[in-house]
Amino acid sequence: MDDNIQLSELQYDAIVELLNIGMGYSAKALSEIVNEEIKLSVPSLEFLYKQQMVEYFDTLSKNIVVIKQSFQGAFYGDALLIFAQNKGMRLINILMKNQVSATELLELEADAIKEIGNIVLNTCLATCSNLLSKDLITEIPVFIKGTAEEIFNNGFDNNIILFIQVKFSLQHEYIDGYVVFILETSAIEQLKVNIDKYLSENT
């Protein structure tokens, strides 16, 4: 893998710290909607090739649902919130207080998942933007559903993916959610520059 995208231990820890703070605010915002505390695991971070990502999600679920939110500014790319389809539907059912039918859930799926993605991704990106003191401008979120191969091989040109795993935990059940950032090599370099500046100002 290109040396330009490798992270030092300090850079890795700083990115995890920023995302942990950002996702903490996301969890708080989502908790207020479901009226139940949502806990998140500490983010894990690694760089993967696109085919590795396809294989990873193929083992997770035949079909996945994705909210994609493109952003630009201090660095640029696509932020994704990913669920196995059955887990996404379960989260929607919880949001709806378990008061809608299976047919109604399917009708609500795209709009409800987009709203969840908007809360999680926007809050996380806005928090990271504030902590880095850099602007990140987000676009309208897009809903995508299909197999991992269909989504990653047809929807994204970049081969390197910054993969961040976050697990959502409610009081009575686990719902695994995945946050993924797809960044080009030049965007990763910009991210590293901003992280180094953040480290210099906070150490």
Secondary structure as the mmCIF struct_conf table of DSSP 4:
data_model
#
loop_
_struct_conf.conf_type_id
_struct_conf.id
_struct_conf.beg_label_comp_id
_struct_conf.beg_label_asym_id
_struct_conf.beg_label_seq_id
_struct_conf.end_label_comp_id
_struct_conf.end_label_asym_id
_struct_conf.end_label_seq_id
HELX_RH_3T_P HELX_RH_3T_P1 ASP A 3 ILE A 5
HELX_RH_AL_P HELX_RH_AL_P1 GLU A 9 VAL A 34
TURN_TY1_P TURN_TY1_P1 ASN A 35 ASN A 35
BEND BEND1 GLU A 36 GLU A 36
STRN STRN1 LYS A 39 LEU A 40
HELX_LH_PP_P HELX_LH_PP_P1 SER A 41 PRO A 43
STRN STRN2 SER A 44 TYR A 49
HELX_RH_AL_P HELX_RH_AL_P2 LYS A 50 LEU A 60
BEND BEND2 LYS A 62 ASN A 63
STRN STRN3 ILE A 64 GLY A 73
BEND BEND3 ALA A 74 PHE A 75
STRN STRN4 GLY A 77 ALA A 84
HELX_RH_AL_P HELX_RH_AL_P3 GLN A 85 LEU A 95
TURN_TY1_P TURN_TY1_P2 MET A 96 ASN A 98
BEND BEND4 VAL A 100 VAL A 100
HELX_RH_AL_P HELX_RH_AL_P4 ALA A 102 LEU A 132
TURN_TY1_P TURN_TY1_P3 SER A 133 SER A 133
STRN STRN5 LEU A 136 THR A 138
STRN STRN6 VAL A 142 GLY A 146
HELX_RH_AL_P HELX_RH_AL_P5 ALA A 148 GLY A 155
BEND BEND5 ASN A 159 ASN A 159
STRN STRN7 ILE A 160 SER A 169
BEND BEND6 GLN A 171 HIS A 172
STRN STRN8 TYR A 174 ILE A 182
HELX_RH_AL_P HELX_RH_AL_P6 THR A 185 GLU A 201
#
